[in-house]
Amino acid sequence: MSEEGRFTIHLEQREGFLINAAFDWKRTPDLLMDEPPPLGEQQGPNASRMLAAAAANCLSSSLLYCVFKEEPPEQCLRAEATCILVRAERKRLRIGGLEVRLIIDDAVKESPRFARCKTLFEDFCVVTASIRQGIPTRVWVLDRQGEILHDSGPPATA
């Protein structure tokens, strides 16, 4: 699971605000990114949406790895990421916070490792631990019935 060192993602503008992102893994398809109107045509996610998805994906993978190591059961987790956009002092749009909800199946909740992992997994998420330095981020783990099993603390909104 460890990935150390560096990697390079290549981005190339196609037309308007449509940008192709090519990843450094040969088996990974390119991804088109775009901006919402009036700049772009929403033909792909924009950078803010990618950041929210990256945080939720990293947290999901971190929790599953901690609980199950290499072999998590299929479809035992889903996630929701909410990006809170705010206007900064100079009226520039900024990400004011992220809220991530991980909804887990009973297979995760009933695992003997879950009690310990729910206090550890956030620290091992490379993306969230990094962006949390500048973007308030709150994380919840809930079961499918909506019971909160973990709450990282203060709200992401300022």
JORA-V858996 format. One record per residue. RES is the residue in one small letter. PHI is phi as a letter, one per 30 degrees, with the letter a starting at -180 (none if undefined). PSI is psi in degrees with one decimal (999 if undefined). NEAR is the number of other C-alpha atoms within 12 Angstrom. Layout:
# JORA-V858996
RES:PHI:PSI:NEAR ; RES:PHI:PSI:NEAR
This chain:
# JORA-V858996
m:none:-22.2:14 ; s:d:137.1:10 ; e:b:106.8:9 ; e:c:161.0:7 ; g:j:-135.0:6 ; r:b:160.9:7 ; f:b:158.6:11 ; t:b:129.6:11 ; i:c:132.4:16 ; h:c:127.6:16 ; l:c:138.9:19 ; e:b:125.9:19 ; q:d:131.0:16 ; r:c:-62.6:15 ; e:a:150.1:16 ; g:h:-124.8:19 ; f:c:14.4:25 ; l:d:119.4:26 ; i:b:133.2:26 ; n:c:125.7:24 ; a:c:120.4:26 ; a:c:125.8:21 ; f:c:163.2:18 ; d:d:0.7:15 ; w:c:123.8:13 ; k:e:-33.4:9 ; r:d:-1.6:8 ; t:c:123.6:11 ; p:d:156.1:12 ; d:d:161.0:19 ; l:b:130.4:23 ; l:d:132.0:28 ; m:c:148.8:29 ; d:a:170.4:30 ; e:c:157.9:23 ; p:d:161.8:19 ; p:e:148.7:14 ; p:d:-4.8:10 ; l:d:-55.9:14 ; g:c:-161.9:20 ; e:b:15.8:19 ; q:h:42.8:20 ; q:d:-2.0:21 ; g:a:172.8:23 ; p:d:152.2:25 ; n:c:178.5:26 ; a:d:-38.3:24 ; s:d:-41.2:26 ; r:d:-36.9:25 ; m:d:-38.8:24 ; l:d:-45.1:29 ; a:d:-43.8:35 ; a:d:-40.1:27 ; a:d:-43.1:30 ; a:d:-46.4:39 ; a:d:-40.4:38 ; n:d:-45.3:27 ; c:d:-43.6:32 ; l:d:-42.3:41 ; s:d:-48.8:41 ; s:d:-40.0:32 ; s:d:-44.5:35 ; l:d:-46.3:42 ; l:d:-40.1:40 ; y:d:-43.9:28 ; c:d:-43.0:30 ; v:d:-42.2:31 ; f:c:-8.3:25 ; k:i:-128.6:19 ; e:d:-14.5:13 ; e:b:69.1:14 ; p:d:149.5:22 ; p:d:156.5:18 ; e:d:144.8:13 ; q:h:42.5:17 ; c:c:0.8:27 ; l:a:141.8:31 ; r:b:158.9:27 ; a:b:152.5:31 ; e:b:131.1:27 ; a:c:126.7:32 ; t:c:123.2:29 ; c:c:126.1:30 ; i:c:111.5:26 ; l:c:135.2:23 ; v:b:164.6:19 ; r:c:128.5:14 ; a:d:-179.0:12 ; e:e:-44.8:8 ; r:c:21.5:8 ; k:i:17.1:9 ; r:d:139.5:11 ; l:d:133.1:13 ; r:b:159.8:20 ; i:d:112.2:28 ; g:d:-15.5:27 ; g:l:162.1:32 ; l:b:140.9:37 ; e:b:126.6:36 ; v:b:129.0:38 ; r:c:125.1:35 ; l:c:117.6:42 ; i:c:116.4:33 ; i:c:153.1:36 ; d:d:167.9:27 ; d:e:-30.0:21 ; a:e:-35.3:22 ; v:d:-50.6:37 ; k:e:-37.3:31 ; e:c:-0.8:18 ; s:d:139.6:23 ; p:d:-23.1:15 ; r:d:-14.3:21 ; f:e:-44.2:29 ; a:e:-43.3:19 ; r:d:-41.5:19 ; c:d:-33.5:29 ; k:d:-16.3:34 ; t:c:-8.5:23 ; l:c:-34.0:22 ; f:e:-34.9:33 ; e:d:-37.5:39 ; d:d:-22.8:22 ; f:c:-2.0:26 ; c:d:108.0:29 ; v:e:-47.1:25 ; v:d:-54.5:27 ; t:d:-42.1:36 ; a:d:-31.3:25 ; s:d:-48.6:19 ; i:d:-21.9:24 ; r:d:-20.9:26 ; q:d:-27.7:12 ; g:b:-14.8:16 ; i:b:117.7:28 ; p:e:130.0:28 ; t:b:132.1:38 ; r:b:138.9:36 ; v:b:133.9:41 ; w:b:147.6:37 ; v:c:124.7:40 ; l:b:151.6:28 ; d:d:176.9:25 ; r:d:-17.0:22 ; q:d:-5.1:13 ; g:j:3.0:16 ; e:d:129.9:18 ; i:d:120.2:19 ; l:c:-18.7:28 ; h:a:138.1:29 ; d:b:121.1:22 ; s:d:-13.5:27 ; g:k:-144.5:17 ; p:e:150.6:15 ; p:e:151.0:19 ; a:d:-23.2:27 ; t:d:142.4:19 ; a:d:999:17
